[in-house]
Amino acid sequence: MKKQISYGEFEIARVAPRGVVESQTGTNTVVYDGMDLLALMIAGLAPEGLNVMYLEFEDDNPNPGTIVKPSIALTSGREYYAGLEVDALVTKRDYLRVSLAVAPALDSTDETKYENNRVLFMASSLGQVEGVGGLPFNVARLSTVYGVALCHAPAPNDRTQDVVFSRSYNFTPKVLGANEQIWMRWRHAITEDGVSSSSSL
């Protein structure tokens, strides 16, 4: 498989008032719509940038290790999540659409080569009580996040215009605990070879 010179890595964590309960890092896949979007952003035609994350979750499964994760087709973007919305109450699968918690920040994967070739995005489930399709997101329903996506939302109140940039299921599902939130820290970089020179998030 060819390397993508534009790549992302993330940290997903369960966070309680006392601090981080569990965290894990992973990588993601930029889909075809995301590659088109990157060109638009470089051209200045998508000024909102990447400003929304999707947290895909399942309810009522006492054994999160048995959750079947879908494979990622590069052709699969927004339409996949539209399908989740329609069937959420039947399949017990839905997603949260959350805005970034803070403005994106810039740093470098290698300060000897770059100044600002990597962007940090952060978002959380704070304040979310149900998915876009109406499925409850809470402790009683054993809500478990098993997939994530980083997206472009040109119209904050119209999700049908969202463009999915990248997706991942490359982590152990995270079960929402009492008084906890799910936090995402997502870094996306552009390098000469697509390989991060720093493994830390």
QUIRADA-V455903 format. One record per pair of residues at least 4 apart in sequence whose C-alpha atoms are under 6 Angstrom apart, sorted by sequence separation. I is the first residue (numbers start at 1). J is the second residue. D is the distance in whole Angstrom. If there is no record, write none. Layout:
# QUIRADA-V455903
{{I J D} {I J D}}
This chain:
# QUIRADA-V455903
{{15 19 6} {30 34 6} {41 45 6} {84 88 6} {87 91 6} {88 92 5} {110 114 6} {130 134 6} {131 135 5} {15 20 4} {40 45 5} {41 46 5} {88 93 5} {130 135 5} {138 143 6} {15 21 6} {40 46 6} {88 94 5} {108 114 6} {130 136 4} {137 143 6} {14 21 5} {108 115 6} {129 136 6} {130 137 5} {14 22 5} {108 116 5} {129 137 5} {13 22 6} {107 116 5} {108 117 5} {153 162 5} {13 23 4} {84 94 6} {106 116 6} {108 118 5} {152 162 6} {12 23 6} {107 118 5} {152 163 5} {12 24 6} {106 118 6} {151 163 6} {11 24 6} {106 119 5} {151 164 4} {11 25 4} {105 119 6} {151 165 5} {10 25 5} {105 120 5} {150 165 6} {10 26 5} {104 120 5} {150 166 5} {9 26 6} {104 121 5} {149 166 6} {9 27 4} {149 167 4} {8 27 6} {148 167 6} {8 28 6} {148 168 5} {101 122 6} {147 168 6} {100 122 6} {101 123 5} {147 169 5} {100 123 5} {146 173 4} {145 173 6} {145 174 5} {144 174 5} {144 175 4} {143 175 6} {144 176 6} {59 92 5} {143 176 6} {58 92 6} {58 93 4} {96 131 5} {57 93 6} {95 131 5} {57 94 6} {94 131 6} {139 176 6} {56 94 6} {57 95 6} {139 177 6} {56 95 4} {55 95 5} {55 96 5} {32 74 5} {54 96 5} {31 74 4} {32 75 6} {54 97 5} {53 97 6} {53 98 5} {88 133 6} {52 98 6} {89 135 6} {52 99 5} {52 100 6} {85 133 4} {51 100 6} {126 181 6} {125 181 6} {125 182 5} {124 182 5} {124 183 4} {123 183 6} {124 184 6} {123 184 5} {122 184 6} {122 185 5} {121 185 6} {121 186 5} {120 186 6} {120 187 4} {119 187 5} {119 188 5} {118 188 5} {118 189 4} {117 189 6} {117 190 6} {60 141 5} {59 141 5} {60 142 5} {59 142 6} {59 143 5} {58 143 6} {58 144 5} {78 164 6} {57 144 5} {77 164 5} {57 145 4} {109 197 6} {56 145 6} {57 146 6} {109 198 6} {56 146 6} {56 147 5} {56 148 6} {55 148 5} {54 148 5} {54 149 5} {53 149 6} {53 150 5} {53 151 6} {52 151 5} {50 151 5} {51 152 6} {50 152 4} {49 152 6} {48 154 6} {34 165 4} {30 165 6} {31 166 6} {30 166 4} {29 166 5} {29 167 5} {28 167 6} {28 168 5} {26 170 6} {16 179 6} {16 180 4} {15 180 5} {15 181 5} {14 181 6} {14 182 5} {13 182 6} {13 183 5} {12 183 6} {12 184 5} {11 184 6} {11 185 5} {10 185 5} {10 186 4} {10 187 6} {9 187 5} {8 187 6} {8 188 4} {7 188 6} {7 189 6} {6 189 6} {6 190 4} {5 190 6} {5 191 6} {5 193 5} {5 194 4} {4 194 5} {3 194 6}}
